Amino acid sequence: MATTATAAAPPCYDTLEGVEILGRYDPGFATILTRDALAFVAALHREFRGAVRYAMERRREAQRRYDAGELPGFDPATRPVRESDSWSCAPVPPAIADRTVEITGPADPRKMVINALNSGAKVFMADFEDALSPTWENLMRGQVNLRDAVAGTITWRDVVRGKEYRLGDRPATLFVRPRGWHLPEAHVLVDGEPAIGCLVDFGLYFFHNHAAFRAGQGRGFGPFFYLPKMEHSREARIWKGVFERAEKEAGIGRGSIRATVLVETLPAVFQMDEILHELRHHSAGLNCGRWDYIFSYVKTFRARPDRLLPDRALVGMSQHFMRSYSLLLIKTCHRRRVHAMGGMAAQIPIKDDAAANEAAMELVRKDKLREVRAGHDGTWAAHPGLIPAIREVFVGHLAGKPNQIADATAADDAVVTEDDLLQPPRGARTVEALRHNTRVGVRYLAAWLAGSGSVPLYNLMEDAATAEISRVQNWQWLRHGAALEHGPGGVEVRATRELMARLVEEEMARVEAEVGAEAFRRGRYAEAGRMFCRQCTAPELGDFLTLDAYNLIVVHHPGAGGSPCKL
């Protein structure tokens, strides 16, 4: 008798009611996307989605007020929190007392994670945000990488070179940065809607790794996080709720989770005490996220022609509004007994030009000396090659101490007012900067669409934050018809759509020459050029470059997990 062959059912994730996985099935990913882990993520999403929606609407409401002419400022209602000396944050755990040099990078690829952990830095911040293009593959491989890193089993073999990569004897302490509140995760649906991206990142990492930190429960031994893109203490309050829910469910003491908040939006600089107060049992300090901060300055004042940014290269820490932001952050953190972390050194080693490389390293040393003299307790590097120079500066100044939280520093006597934090930056605006912004923006966006969120360009490490500066600066100049210097004689021309169209055409040709015709054709450069130009010339400034581009990297695989495919 003939028999009819039955096709084997395709493999799928073991989901639960109300949860669907639309990302590609992979056996390795299935060890992360377990039923219990998904239940934990879904519970977080359901509990906090209302608060997140409210916080995002309040962001939009605040921006409408700024567009109408209101200036950001300190909230009179929370003055008692700012002025009180009766509270401080939980004591700094010994495990993270010394954070002099921190390296940042994406949570994938695997080799990069191992190299960062072995870099000699005190901390490695594994990023699911600005340095990672949030493709399904990148996110899930990142979770696998970090689970293996926490377990100490992470390895990678370079089959071409026959080289094995594994953790050294003293790896950096691991911090994890989930995405911001505004970003969805379209491959994971909870009750038919995309999950909140940062709760997916946090939830999966915490669920699979909290047990490794159990020995220090309640004493701040981890896990450790960086929290991005906040604009108000109400957003920190949501994170406090998430942390307390996670600690309770895992059976670990309050304060086990510690987090450093990146102060990288202009509204947040007026909320630093309030943010620390909300997170005081979980705080590991604040960080000067200076590239996003510049982006946020333009975004906040997008309707103001009197707030035009000069060339991106001129907006450094010597600008009064930037220096004031740094001093206030240090003063606030030390008053509340937590770390005040410095900003990113985005330079990368220049291998084929010794003189240029030494000039770049000297810029790094000067920047870091400024930070440590002002009172910062540590700082960021984008490349392992910068760590020895940065460590030398910080260790030399600290003279054997892990930080200067309890020391008198230059920031202690600083009086920083609202006017200091809002002072317009000064400097020239040039056609050449418009060109450079366009070239960087297109090349970064093309790489991001292809799956790379951290890209070396023109001797700097670019991520979404620096690409955002390129985008919003172009938009601001075009929107307000800025006067730009052009050529050796400084002839003045106006920023117009016609000028932008011509520059885009010329810069696209230059990009093609730089990357090669074949790579240009096979890559996503033309698509990136169209998108970047559209965003720079839009009547209204889009909130985020990557939010607009996100749908172009979402790849759904119906049947990977959900009701039709439950095991």
Salt bridges, closest charged atoms under 4 A:
ASP14 OD1 - ARG35 NH2 2.88
GLU17 OE1 - LYS566 NZ 3.17
ASP26 OD2 - ARG24 NH2 3.52
GLU47 OE1 - ARG245 NH1 2.22
GLU57 OE1 - ARG60 NE 3.14
GLU57 OE2 - ARG64 NH2 2.82
GLU61 OE2 - ARG58 NE 3.83
GLU61 OE2 - ARG65 NH1 3.36
ASP67 OD2 - ARG302 NH2 2.71
GLU70 OE2 - ARG65 NE 3.19
GLU83 OE2 - ARG79 NE 3.82
ASP85 OD1 - ARG335 NH2 2.72
ASP98 OD2 - LYS122 NZ 3.64
GLU102 OE2 - ARG99 NE 2.65
ASP108 OD2 - ARG141 NE 3.01
ASP127 OD2 - ARG177 NH2 2.66
GLU129 OE1 - ARG177 NH1 3.39
GLU129 OE2 - LYS229 NZ 2.65
ASP130 OD2 - LYS229 NZ 3.02
GLU137 OE1 - ARG24 NH2 2.78
GLU137 OE1 - ARG141 NH1 3.94
ASP148 OD2 - ARG110 NH2 2.82
ASP148 OD1 - ARG147 NE 3.16
ASP158 OD2 - ARG161 NE 3.95
GLU164 OE1 - ARG157 NH1 3.51
GLU164 OE2 - ARG166 NH2 3.53
GLU185 OE1 - ARG179 NH1 2.81
GLU185 OE2 - HIS187 ND1 2.77
ASP191 OD1 - ARG46 NH2 2.81
ASP191 OD2 - ARG49 NH1 3.22
GLU193 OE2 - HIS45 NE2 2.63
GLU193 OE2 - ARG49 NH1 3.19
GLU193 OE1 - ARG53 NH2 2.46
ASP201 OD2 - ARG179 NE 2.84
GLU235 OE1 - ARG59 NH2 2.75
GLU247 OE1 - HIS282 NE2 3.07
GLU249 OE1 - ARG245 NE 3.02
GLU264 OE2 - LYS229 NZ 3.85
ASP273 OD1 - ARG336 NE 2.92
GLU274 OE2 - ARG82 NH1 2.83
GLU278 OE2 - ARG237 NE 2.96
GLU278 OE1 - LYS240 NZ 3.30
ASP292 OD2 - LYS229 NZ 2.94
ASP306 OD2 - ARG304 NH2 3.02
GLU358 OE2 - ARG365 NH2 2.40
GLU362 OE1 - ARG365 NE 3.15
ASP367 OD2 - ARG290 NH2 2.73
ASP367 OD2 - LYS368 NZ 3.45
ASP367 OD1 - ARG370 NH2 2.81
GLU371 OE2 - ARG290 NH1 3.67
GLU371 OE1 - LYS368 NZ 3.21
GLU371 OE2 - ARG370 NH2 3.76
ASP377 OD2 - HIS334 NE2 2.75
ASP407 OD2 - LYS401 NZ 2.63
ASP420 OD1 - HIS320 NE2 2.77
GLU462 OE2 - ARG312 NH2 2.90
GLU468 OE1 - ARG471 NE 2.73
GLU506 OE1 - ARG435 NH2 2.53
GLU506 OE2 - ARG502 NH1 3.35
GLU507 OE2 - ARG435 NH1 2.76
GLU507 OE1 - ARG439 NH1 2.60
GLU514 OE2 - ARG439 NE 3.96
GLU514 OE1 - ARG443 NH1 2.99
GLU514 OE2 - ARG510 NE 3.38
GLU518 OE2 - ARG521 NH2 2.70
GLU518 OE2 - ARG522 NH1 3.91
GLU527 OE1 - ARG524 NE 2.84
ASP548 OD2 - ARG534 NH2 3.56
